[in-house]
Structures are given as structure tokens and as C-alpha cells.
Amino acid sequence: MKAFLILEDGTVFEGVHIGAVREVISEIVFNTSMAGYLEVLTDPSYAGQAVCMTYPLIGNYGICSDDMESLKPWPDGFIVRELSRISSNFRSDLTIQQFLEENNVPGIAGVDTRALTQILREKGTMNGMITTDKNYNLSEILPKIKAYVTGKVVERVSCKEKYVVEPVGKLEENGPLSGTARFDAAFYEKGGREKRPALVRKLNGTGLRVALLDLGAKDNIARSLAERGCEVVVYPCSSLAEEIIASNPDGIMLSNGPGDPKECTDIIREIRKLYETEIPIFAICLGHQLMALATGADTYKMKYGHRGGNHPVKDLATGRVYISSQNHGYVVDMEKLDPKVAKPAFINVNDGTNEGLAYTGKNIFTVQYHPESCPGPQDSRYLFDRFIEMMRNERSDFNA
């Protein structure tokens, strides 16, 4: 079946329909990762967007459910050059075509993704429609495409109720799980399906308890803390700061998430209250942006954003450069940053945009990129260890 991708500037790409049979209008973005398409599909930060994968062949190793970063895919649509109909991987549960169909995600294959990416890089991110209607009328649909906005999508992707992730260790009886160990949550309801089975054994934890504000969190954020011995209490994005503070956590984690950070007015107000405490805080991606907004800084939309697993970031304290996994379309405006509140800690080597902040006189640091990776390089996972050390230093029993 033929399919069409129609951009808001009137450009039309013709291809072949994949996934679910339905029409969708969304913001079109591109991701430069060569692998990790499943993690991209199940990253809640893509809610409200249709993703174009620049790597030409997608789906060759199928769908390995243990690698999912949430319980369902979140993009509105999926755009590829070639979709592999056959998967070759002993861990594969189903093909990517079956996965897209089961989860009602429409898509298009056979598109010149290089040409599409060049358009988005030159003109900036724009809206588009994926349709199988060969009788489309541009004069009728272009106004609809241009009118699309992602809106407040954080509420849609956040968990509905608080749940706990216990400290875990990798299952050794059948061999290590190479960083993909799943956690056994006491309660997990993010995608409307039952919790995943426990594939890991419990370990004695560090005694540290972390409150994770779920703004669209990837699973590997909680897992990265749990594997370091922390008990992680995950809170919905609508949680009040007073509830989190009253639980007396050793640290607070602000997660990644989708959409325009300025839309999250209520969440920003609560984060300001968290900032005013002495509790150590580590924030990633959207959490990084919201902390900046909560403390008087500003954000702006980038021309086409950073999405992929090959973005170099420089640590301004050491001069060392790390390769990072990224997924964001907004960035903190360094020109409007009050140095009395926060100072730049990391910058993007390619374009000089802000990639992290260190807050003055506070046990707070934030990064724009994804240290939990999945997919992407693992260069920056040490930041979780830094957070652990920060919490330990605040605990009198650790320093006795």
C-alpha cells in the first residue's frame, strides 16, 4: 500500500505504508542513531512527534522486549528508508512491523530519509502528515498540518500512581544481562499493562532512597539508581513538592520528558520548592530545563534539536569530552543565566549550546543529555555515581 509524508511546507515524499493503518499529523524530527530503534520508539520523550531514523536499515534485529525503555511506544509515527521484515536475533520476540501494528503506530518506509533530514536541518523542525490517502488535497490539509501543536504531553506519559523500585543486582545464575537487567517494581502502571516480570534478584541496598519525579522517565534512569543500591520511589508529574519533601528522601531525581518545558507551569512551581530545600538533586533533559526555568533562567526551541547517540559534550571543569546520547528540541539560554544561581558545567562541542548546569551553593547539578544511555554510549554513567556520592556526603551516618 502506498503512503505519503506531507510536510507543512508542501513537500511530499511517497513511500510504502508500514505499521498501523491510520492517518496522523505530528511534529517531524530525526534521530541519527545507528542502532537502538526500540529504545527510541519506547522513549516517552518522543510523545507528540513522528521520528525519522537516518540510518538506512531499521528492524534487522527485531524487537527485544527486555530492551524497551517503557511499556509502549510513544511516537505518533515512524519514518524509515528501509524496514527489515525479517528479524535475526535470538532475543527477538517479534518483528518491528508486528510491534508497530500491535501498538497502533503508523509509519512510512521507502522514503529518502537523507533528503528529509536535509530539509529539516535547513528549514528547521516542522509538522507533517503520514497518510495512505492518495487523493489528498494539499490546500485542505496544509492548514491542518501547520496548526498542529504537541501541547501538554508530560501528563500523558507520566505514571498515574506512585510506585517503588527496589535495589537490584544482575541475575548471575544464567549469566549477566549486560546492563539490561529489569527491575521488580512493587507497582508499575505507565502504559496500562501489567508490570514486567522480575528478572533480577534483590540485593542489600546502600540505604539511600531517591525520589524520582516521572516527567516521562526512561526505565534505565530508575534502573541505574537501583543497580547502585538505591531504593527509588517514583512519583507522578502532578505530585506536590510537599509530599516528596515529607518522605525525607536522600536525593531527588528529575527525569527526561517530552514537549515544550514552558508548558509545564504547575510542575515548575513545585520544582522551585524542591530547589529551596537542601536535598541533593540530579536532573536530566526536561528535568534540567525545568530546574532552569524554576530558578529564573529561560529556554528556547532549537532549529532541529539534538537526537542521536553521537553528540560530543565538554566538561568545562576538566576539559574532557564525552560522547553522549541525546533527545531534545529545547535548550537553556546561557545568555539569560544568572551566575549567582547556576553556572554552565557542560557545553555541546558541535554548536556550543548548554549541556549542563552546576547550581551555586546547592547540591544540584543537571545535564541536558542522557547519562543513562539506552541507546547510546555509556561515557556519562559516572554521573549517577557522582549523585550517589553527593547523597552519601549529606548523610551523617555515612560520614561518621
C-alpha positions as CSV (number, residue, x, y, z in Angstrom):
1,M,0.0,0.0,0.0
2,K,1.3,3.4,-0.9
3,A,1.8,6.0,1.8
4,F,2.7,9.7,1.8
5,L,4.6,12.0,4.1
6,I,3.4,15.6,3.6
7,L,5.4,18.4,5.3
8,E,3.9,21.7,6.2
9,D,6.0,23.5,3.5
10,G,4.2,21.4,0.9
11,T,7.0,18.9,0.3
12,V,5.6,15.4,-0.4
13,F,7.5,12.1,0.0
14,E,6.0,8.9,-1.4
15,G,6.7,5.6,0.1
16,V,5.2,2.3,1.4
17,H,2.9,2.1,4.3
18,I,4.2,0.3,7.5
19,G,2.7,-0.3,10.9
20,A,-0.9,0.6,11.8
21,V,-3.3,1.8,9.1
22,R,-4.3,5.3,10.2
23,E,-3.6,8.9,9.4
24,V,-1.5,11.1,11.7
25,I,-0.3,14.7,12.0
26,S,2.7,15.3,14.2
27,E,6.0,17.2,14.6
28,I,8.6,15.5,12.4
29,V,12.1,15.0,13.9
30,F,15.1,12.9,13.0
31,N,17.4,10.6,15.0
32,T,20.9,9.8,13.9
33,S,21.4,6.6,16.0
34,M,22.7,3.6,14.0
35,A,21.1,1.2,16.5
36,G,18.7,1.3,19.4
37,Y,15.5,1.9,17.4
38,L,13.4,0.1,20.0
39,E,14.7,2.3,22.8
40,V,13.9,5.3,20.6
41,L,10.4,4.1,20.0
42,T,9.8,3.4,23.7
43,D,11.3,6.7,24.9
44,P,8.4,8.8,26.3
45,S,10.3,12.0,25.3
46,Y,9.1,11.3,21.7
47,A,5.4,11.7,22.6
48,G,3.8,14.2,20.2
49,Q,6.4,13.6,17.5
50,A,7.0,11.3,14.5
51,V,10.6,10.0,14.2
52,C,12.7,9.7,11.1
53,M,15.6,7.3,11.5
54,T,18.5,8.5,9.4
55,Y,20.3,5.1,9.4
56,P,19.0,3.3,6.2
57,L,18.1,-0.2,7.5
58,I,15.8,-0.4,10.6
59,G,14.4,-3.6,12.2
60,N,17.1,-6.1,11.3
61,Y,17.5,-7.4,14.9
62,G,13.7,-7.3,15.6
63,I,12.1,-6.4,18.8
64,C,13.8,-7.5,22.1
65,S,11.2,-6.6,24.7
66,D,13.8,-6.6,27.5
67,D,15.3,-3.5,25.9
68,M,12.2,-1.4,26.0
69,E,12.5,1.9,27.9
70,S,8.8,2.0,28.8
71,L,5.8,-0.3,28.3
72,K,4.8,1.0,25.0
73,P,6.0,3.1,22.0
74,W,5.3,6.9,22.2
75,P,6.0,8.4,18.8
76,D,3.0,9.3,16.7
77,G,4.7,7.9,13.6
78,F,7.8,6.2,12.3
79,I,9.7,7.1,9.1
80,V,12.5,4.9,7.7
81,R,14.4,4.3,4.4
82,E,14.1,0.5,4.6
83,L,12.2,-1.6,7.1
84,S,13.5,-5.1,7.7
85,R,10.6,-7.5,7.5
86,I,12.7,-10.4,8.9
87,S,14.5,-10.2,12.3
88,S,17.7,-12.0,13.0
89,N,18.4,-12.2,16.7
90,F,18.0,-15.0,19.3
91,R,16.5,-12.5,21.7
92,S,13.9,-11.1,19.3
93,D,10.2,-11.6,20.3
94,L,8.6,-10.2,17.1
95,T,9.3,-8.1,14.0
96,I,9.2,-4.4,14.1
97,Q,6.2,-4.4,11.7
98,Q,4.3,-6.6,14.2
99,F,5.3,-4.3,17.0
100,L,4.1,-1.1,15.2
101,E,0.8,-2.8,14.3
102,E,0.2,-4.1,17.8
103,N,0.7,-0.6,19.2
104,N,-1.2,1.3,16.6
105,V,1.8,3.3,15.4
106,P,1.6,4.2,11.7
107,G,4.6,4.7,9.5
108,I,6.2,5.0,6.1
109,A,9.1,3.3,4.5
110,G,10.9,3.8,1.2
111,V,11.4,7.5,2.0
112,D,14.7,9.3,1.1
113,T,15.5,9.9,4.7
114,R,18.7,11.8,3.8
115,A,16.7,14.3,1.8
116,L,14.1,14.6,4.5
117,T,16.8,15.2,7.1
118,Q,18.5,17.9,5.0
119,I,15.1,19.7,4.7
120,L,14.7,19.7,8.5
121,R,18.2,20.8,9.1
122,E,17.9,23.7,6.6
123,K,14.4,24.8,7.3
124,G,14.1,23.6,10.9
125,T,11.8,21.1,12.5
126,M,8.3,21.2,11.0
127,N,5.0,19.4,11.2
128,G,3.9,16.7,8.8
129,M,1.2,14.2,8.0
130,I,1.5,10.4,7.3
131,T,-1.4,9.2,5.2
132,T,-2.4,6.4,2.8
133,D,-4.9,8.7,1.1
134,K,-3.7,9.1,-2.5
135,N,-6.4,11.6,-3.2
136,Y,-5.1,14.1,-0.6
137,N,-5.8,17.8,-1.2
138,L,-2.8,20.0,-0.2
139,S,-4.9,23.2,0.0
140,E,-7.1,21.5,2.6
141,I,-4.6,19.6,4.7
142,L,-1.7,22.1,4.9
143,P,-3.6,24.4,7.2
144,K,-4.3,21.5,9.5
145,I,-0.7,20.3,9.5
146,K,0.6,23.8,10.3
147,A,-2.0,24.2,13.2
148,Y,-0.7,21.1,15.0
149,V,0.9,21.6,18.4
150,T,2.2,18.9,20.8
151,G,0.6,20.6,23.8
152,K,1.0,19.4,27.3
153,V,2.2,15.8,26.8
154,V,4.1,15.3,30.1
155,E,0.8,14.4,31.8
156,R,0.1,11.8,29.2
157,V,3.4,9.9,29.6
158,S,3.9,10.2,33.4
159,C,3.0,7.3,35.7
160,K,-0.5,7.5,37.3
161,E,0.4,6.5,40.8
162,K,3.5,6.3,42.9
163,Y,5.5,3.1,42.9
164,V,8.7,1.8,44.3
165,V,11.7,0.3,42.6
166,E,13.8,-1.8,45.0
167,P,17.6,-2.1,44.9
168,V,18.6,-4.9,42.5
169,G,21.6,-6.9,41.2
170,K,22.1,-8.7,38.0
171,L,20.9,-12.3,37.7
172,E,24.1,-14.4,37.7
173,E,22.6,-17.9,37.6
174,N,22.1,-17.8,33.9
175,G,24.8,-15.3,33.1
176,P,24.9,-11.5,33.3
177,L,22.3,-9.5,31.5
178,S,24.8,-6.9,30.1
179,G,23.2,-3.9,31.6
180,T,19.6,-4.8,30.6
181,A,18.5,-6.3,33.9
182,R,14.9,-5.4,34.6
183,F,13.7,-4.3,38.0
184,D,10.8,-5.6,40.0
185,A,8.6,-2.6,40.8
186,A,6.0,-3.0,43.5
187,F,3.6,-1.1,41.3
188,Y,4.2,-0.1,37.7
189,E,1.5,1.5,35.6
190,K,2.8,3.6,32.8
191,G,1.4,2.0,29.7
192,G,-1.7,0.3,31.0
193,R,-0.1,-3.2,31.0
194,E,0.9,-5.3,34.0
195,K,4.3,-4.9,35.4
196,R,7.2,-6.7,33.9
197,P,8.3,-10.0,35.4
198,A,11.2,-9.8,37.8
199,L,14.4,-10.9,36.1
200,V,16.7,-9.8,38.9
201,R,17.4,-10.8,42.5
202,K,17.3,-8.3,45.3
203,L,20.5,-7.1,46.9
204,N,21.1,-5.3,50.2
205,G,20.9,-1.7,49.2
206,T,23.0,1.3,50.2
207,G,20.3,2.6,52.4
208,L,19.8,5.6,50.1
209,R,16.3,6.5,49.0
210,V,15.8,8.6,45.9
211,A,12.5,10.3,44.9
212,L,12.2,10.2,41.1
213,L,9.8,12.7,39.6
214,D,8.5,11.0,36.4
215,L,8.2,13.6,33.6
216,G,8.4,10.8,31.0
217,A,11.2,8.8,32.6
218,K,13.1,6.1,30.7
219,D,13.3,2.9,32.7
220,N,17.1,3.0,32.7
221,I,17.1,6.1,35.0
222,A,15.5,4.2,37.9
223,R,17.4,1.1,36.9
224,S,20.8,2.9,37.1
225,L,20.0,4.1,40.6
226,A,18.6,0.7,41.7
227,E,21.7,-1.1,40.4
228,R,23.7,1.2,42.6
229,G,21.8,0.0,45.6
230,C,19.2,2.8,45.9
231,E,15.5,2.4,46.7
232,V,13.7,4.5,44.1
233,V,10.3,6.0,44.8
234,V,8.8,7.1,41.5
235,Y,6.2,10.0,41.7
236,P,3.7,11.1,39.0
237,C,4.5,14.5,37.5
238,S,1.5,16.0,39.3
239,S,2.9,15.3,42.7
240,L,3.3,18.2,45.1
241,A,6.7,19.1,46.4
242,E,5.4,18.9,50.0
243,E,4.7,15.2,49.5
244,I,8.1,14.5,48.2
245,I,9.9,16.5,50.8
246,A,7.8,14.9,53.6
247,S,9.1,11.5,52.5
248,N,12.6,12.6,53.6
249,P,14.5,11.3,50.5
250,D,18.2,11.3,50.4
251,G,18.1,12.7,46.9
252,I,15.7,13.8,44.2
253,M,15.9,12.9,40.5
254,L,14.1,14.9,37.8
255,S,13.6,12.8,34.7
256,N,13.6,13.4,30.9
257,G,10.3,14.0,29.2
258,P,8.5,15.4,26.1
259,G,7.3,18.8,24.9
260,D,7.9,22.5,25.5
261,P,9.2,23.0,29.1
262,K,7.4,26.3,29.4
263,E,4.1,24.4,29.1
264,C,4.8,22.7,32.5
265,T,3.9,25.7,34.6
266,D,2.5,23.7,37.6
267,I,5.5,21.4,37.6
268,I,7.9,24.3,37.5
269,R,6.3,25.8,40.6
270,E,6.7,22.6,42.5
271,I,10.3,22.2,41.4
272,R,11.1,25.7,42.7
273,K,10.0,24.4,46.1
274,L,12.4,21.4,45.8
275,Y,15.2,23.7,44.8
276,E,14.7,25.7,48.0
277,T,15.4,22.6,50.2
278,E,18.9,21.2,51.0
279,I,18.1,17.8,49.4
280,P,20.6,16.8,46.6
281,I,19.1,17.0,43.2
282,F,20.1,15.5,39.8
283,A,18.1,16.4,36.7
284,I,18.2,15.0,33.2
285,C,16.9,16.6,29.9
286,L,13.5,18.0,30.5
287,G,14.2,18.0,34.3
288,H,17.3,20.1,33.5
289,Q,15.2,22.6,31.6
290,L,12.5,22.8,34.2
291,M,15.0,23.4,37.0
292,A,16.5,26.2,35.0
293,L,13.1,27.8,34.4
294,A,12.2,27.3,38.1
295,T,15.3,29.4,39.1
296,G,14.7,32.3,36.7
297,A,16.5,31.2,33.6
298,D,15.0,30.8,30.1
299,T,14.7,28.2,27.4
300,Y,14.2,28.4,23.6
301,K,13.4,26.0,20.8
302,M,16.3,24.8,18.7
303,K,16.2,24.8,14.9
304,Y,16.2,21.0,14.7
305,G,17.4,19.8,18.1
306,H,19.8,17.0,19.1
307,R,18.6,13.4,18.7
308,G,21.1,10.6,18.4
309,G,23.9,8.7,20.1
310,N,26.9,10.6,18.9
311,H,26.8,14.1,20.4
312,P,30.1,15.3,22.0
313,V,29.8,17.3,25.2
314,K,32.6,19.0,27.0
315,D,33.0,19.1,30.8
316,L,34.0,22.7,31.5
317,A,35.7,21.8,34.8
318,T,38.1,19.2,33.3
319,G,38.1,19.9,29.6
320,R,37.3,16.3,28.9
321,V,34.9,15.5,26.1
322,Y,32.3,12.7,26.3
323,I,30.1,11.2,23.6
324,S,26.5,11.3,24.6
325,S,23.0,10.1,23.8
326,Q,20.6,13.0,23.3
327,N,17.0,13.7,22.6
328,H,15.8,17.2,22.9
329,G,14.4,20.1,20.9
330,Y,14.7,22.8,23.6
331,V,17.8,24.2,25.4
332,V,18.6,26.5,28.3
333,D,19.6,30.0,27.2
334,M,23.0,30.7,28.6
335,E,22.8,34.4,27.9
336,K,19.9,34.7,30.4
337,L,21.6,32.6,33.1
338,D,22.3,34.3,36.4
339,P,25.8,33.2,37.5
340,K,24.7,33.7,41.1
341,V,22.2,30.9,40.7
342,A,23.9,28.5,38.3
343,K,26.9,28.2,36.0
344,P,27.4,26.2,32.8
345,A,29.0,22.8,33.5
346,F,28.9,21.2,30.1
347,I,28.6,22.5,26.5
348,N,27.9,20.9,23.2
349,V,31.1,20.7,21.2
350,N,29.3,21.0,17.9
351,D,27.2,24.1,18.4
352,G,28.2,25.5,21.8
353,T,24.7,25.1,23.4
354,N,24.3,24.4,27.0
355,E,24.5,20.7,28.1
356,G,24.5,21.0,31.9
357,L,24.5,23.3,34.9
358,A,26.0,23.4,38.4
359,Y,24.0,25.3,40.9
360,T,25.8,27.8,43.1
361,G,25.7,26.9,46.8
362,K,23.5,24.0,46.2
363,N,23.9,20.2,45.9
364,I,22.2,20.4,42.5
365,F,23.6,19.5,39.1
366,T,21.7,19.0,35.8
367,V,22.5,17.7,32.3
368,Q,20.8,18.1,29.0
369,Y,21.9,14.8,27.6
370,H,21.2,11.2,28.8
371,P,23.7,9.6,31.1
372,E,21.5,6.5,31.4
373,S,22.1,5.9,27.7
374,C,19.9,3.1,26.2
375,P,20.5,3.6,23.4
376,G,23.8,5.3,23.1
377,P,27.3,5.4,24.6
378,Q,27.9,4.8,28.3
379,D,30.5,7.5,28.7
380,S,28.4,9.5,31.2
381,R,27.1,6.9,33.5
382,Y,29.6,8.1,36.1
383,L,27.2,11.0,36.8
384,F,25.0,8.6,38.7
385,D,28.0,7.7,40.8
386,R,28.5,11.4,41.4
387,F,24.9,11.7,42.5
388,I,25.4,8.7,44.9
389,E,28.5,10.4,46.4
390,M,26.6,13.7,46.8
391,M,23.8,11.9,48.8
392,R,26.4,10.0,50.9
393,N,28.1,13.2,51.9
394,E,24.8,14.6,53.1
395,R,24.1,11.5,55.3
396,S,25.7,11.9,58.7
397,D,25.7,8.1,59.2
398,F,27.8,7.6,56.1
399,N,30.4,10.1,57.3
400,A,30.5,9.0,61.0
